[in-house]
Every structure is written in C-alpha cells, then in structure tokens.
Amino acid sequence: MKTKDKEQKHVLPRHRFWFFILRPFAYLVSAKYHFKPKVTRLKKNKPCLILSNRQAALDPIFLALSFTGPIYFVSSEHIFHKGFVSKLLVHCLAPIPRRKGDLDIKFIMEMIKVSKEGGNIAIFLEGNRTWTNSQFPIPRSAESLVRKLGVDLVLFNLKGGYGVDPRWSNVVRKGKFTSKVARRLSAEEIKEMSDEELHNVIVDALDVKDGIDGSLYKSKKRAEHLERMMYICPCCKEKNTLRSEGMYVTCSKCNEQIEYTENLKLRYQGSDHELDDYYKMQIEETKNAVIEEDKEIFSDEGIVLYDQTTGTRVLVDQGRMSLTDKAIYVNDFKLDLTKITSSSLIGGNMITINTDKVAYIAIGDERFNSMKYVHYFGRLVPSIKNRSDNYYGLNIFEH
C-alpha cells in the first residue's frame, strides 16, 4: 500500500536531484541566447506559484535558472508526444500537462495536488508565446487560479527574450536578455485583495515590452520567416504575398520592401511602425474581410496532418491545406468547421485542431503561416467565436 501511495505522488525526491544535475547544462544552453538571470532563492517547505510572461522558445529553462529548487511547469500537451524524450522529461522533471487551446480542469486539480505536496509551480499565464514585442492578454481567471492554490505568489519577468529569439524566427540575435522577480505576494496579502485588485497587480507585473528601452537586437537575418506571423501586406492589404530574406520582407503584389529593424519595428513607406500595431491591423482586416460562400479563402502546400489523440502521431493525410467558410481541407481530408472545438498555434509553423473526439496537428514547411487559420477560426468556428476567455489571446473578437 505504501508503494502504491508513493507511485501516486507527483512531487518526488528524484526531481530535486535532476533539477540540480541538469542545471550546468541549462547554463550552457542559455549562453547561446545571451541570457543572464538574476537568481532568486525560494523558501524551503513553503511552496509558491510563479506566474511569468512568455517570450522565447526555451522560457522554462530560463525561468528555472532564475530560481533555486525544483519547479513544476504547466506545459502544453504536445511536449508529451515525443516518444523517449517525453518519457525522460516526465521521469526527471514531471511537468503538469495541459491541452493547449482547450479548457481542461484536470491540470488545475494536478496543480493543487503538486502544491499540497510542497512543490513550486510555474505557469506562463498568456497560454501562448508572444508573436510581437507585446504580451498576450492575461485571462480573467488568473486570480481564481491563484486563490485555489492558496500559496505565495511570485510574479516573474523575462525581458529581451522576444528580441533575442522571436517566435516566428529560426535565428538567435545578439542582444540583452535578463530576468527578475517583479513582485511577491504572500498568501495572507492575497486574501486581503479583491479579485479586481489582484488581477490588476498580475497584469501590471507581467507587462513586458521589448525594445522600448533602446535595446538593439542584431542579426543579418533578422526578418527571415516573418511571414510565419505576417499574412497580410501592410501596404496593399493582399493576403499570402509576403516572403522574407535577410533583413527584409517583400510583397509580390505591390513590391514594397519592408525592413525589420534592430529595435523591433517594421520600416516601410518611409517610416517606422510597431509590430504590435501591424498585428492588430491583421486582426481588423480579418474581422472585416468579405468571405464568399463555399469559396476558398486561402491555401498552403506541403502540409502534413496527424491524429495525435492517443499521444502517438498517426498520419491522416498530406498535401494542400485550404479553408472555406464551411470546412478545412488537407488533400482528400475534410473537416467541417462546426465540429472544431478549439485550435491553437504550436511553435512557429504548426497548428492544433481539436474536435470532441479527435486531436489533430497540422505541420507546414519553415515558412508556413498557421496564424491566419486560427484568426479566421475566430470568425468562422462557432465554438471558438462564442468563447469569452480571450482564447489564448488569439480570438479576434476579444481584441
């Protein structure tokens, strides 16, 4: 019976062992990203909840290097579908799985369990790594989650991660990348705060915008793969006409050459523009676009679609992916939009599409823009359009 109880625990002594054994390797990895953490000591025998902004691909590593003691991360479920690597990750560090793009009460119950066992928990509240130098909205449910755990709260900042390692890029830039604890609140202080006060404190503490302090992020390939995020030309408003190379993105329709500058702006038509403003422009264009019945909205070649419901990827179909007002297609495979319950972006060129029974993932080439599909789902898919939880910052009707 004791053995069984031990097997059911989430927090185990080996996690502390592996946290410290892997730390030197994590420092070696972080050096590539020019990351210099400010290390904070966590209190022994007093678990806490760490809430952080989301910036770079390896944010969990950067966050872990900024604290002493093991940390249990809430992680997207897709990282548990990588065979031996996933098994090793679960054995050594035991992340808490969450199905990205979907609401799942199981991960909250697991967080409560970990906290009661004395584990420190970290979660990136935005639910999506930022695509611009601004953060995604913090969900209104954040304060409820904090109260359910009933532990001390640590509000943590990563700064410079987007500038060094933007989500849409494969190239790491030279620039300043640091971390710090923005604010700490005890469980007792939290009890004295209203939900509105607590929410505002969380939002203010996690608000980070790279580039506004004058920091520069240098690379001769700094614009490459921006078309993973940009699907509408800011000048002629044509869709799917942009291609990047070096420091520039060029539109094949109007021939405008758009520079991505070292201070994280888009330079075109003789002036600089905030990338965040461009992102909002895309959303507005998507809201107002004329959509003809049964007509193709856009398409992409070379897409591979998998069924990953069971945790093992099974090929469904591959080829041309297209979207109409009623369905999404991959080669001969068709999925009615009314059957979709949720969808979200993974990495730079993947998209999850979930139904009540099946979890799909579509993977494109290195220039594939999956964002446009999720944005149009926000307009066309009833179950996504009608949600009121900011939909991981991607529901176009919540901006």
Steps between C-alpha positions, in 0.01 A plus 500: 500500500787740580659428163174578324463830688855595408438426133197729504698799625597768251782657705786255540858527640652417160362822353723706733796283400441547127428873539852555633674245276356664187569855613857526355371375163221758514760773550685380190179512296402843631839645402397468133212737574719749691280443805618639835261409781453669834471201734238504777506255790170323566388433855538143619185315609284786377373434146421788268335570167720675244319691226711617207470678169577288190771601253750248364505134395692384807324715761462208745879459504555874548244512780646193671848658497355806675396305812645249744319172557290284265206654316203320348393662173154496350581393142314463173394142440691479169834464685374165634480359144872473432564136586808428712578869550156557653538197729836629616356846562213360706735277701750777579288815535131392500337796320125546541321438165245737356321459169587818313211688345246327725357543848597211724420480873736202543813713493357725775437199723854377431638844594315488830642153564857611424462804724369291791801270459731801543592560136565842345291551185566725200254594230517735203158657538461636147472141373685601184850618432487858376516564123589870539693700757181538708334239718174317442209582735499348849179295549247621754516157663856565622399626843268202549790262431720685750233476770436130436865417571514721811879539498742792466509663159818592311455725194795454269632683191704384206622803307676498163398144413280608212774726362758222516276210395175610330246223463477525122878474447764225489785745565625611844602867512760677712339713769428546869292222659438503876257389770372628833226455759261791445297450818427251778170463685442280803191282526383729780537814284306333219207425731471872580476600132190513285495303174530825304800615704673164466437482127638852447813420702563188290443681170722795595782278627506275194482784246830493309568666165839445342676777312350803674812546718720555195645148496606375157488142371751438224490243216551512125204257472272677742192505270521141378178301551294805600237366260420243768334792679430745214233381256367838381714761325483821709509711182268338242312273749536194276511159675778240460732719293788551746839331492796571726873501439777649710379821664198552272152370417381566142145499363463329159190709422610860567877434521528692830819410689442493876801512733495342846725731700737434791258677737218257407299721266375467141636768267302563182371795297762723660408450868522257791200303626450295816471127433218486753305758296551288189369194688185692600457614140497136386227423751289793380547395136390146592192631681395709204602271213230407248452123508313341212296186561681177404795696358857432604637767734865393477714187475848359566698219337704228667294455819514175698198420721523261795253354750666527843201411718668199660834673551659334196482684169317313224509636146157614376590663166749738343510752218307821440323659798214744431224681685147595397215646703379147580798263520874455513668254265833320483522321166200258505427551870211732589400633842183706543564816701196427718682194639802698619502570874838676529817580313835650587850570367800285587850633440528703185345279233256255660132517590285278720137443401284323757154345482304328777667168416815568301809719548669588170827679433593650162867567426622720216838596355730761653299789348151368581269759659262314731384818674259600223305176547454561874400862438240397243379222732425785743254632245366179344501227769199534737665334802802733474315817400265474798767444767557770758844405639721694254575168334874505569511856367402388151122544486461796264177611665666542839744774391 
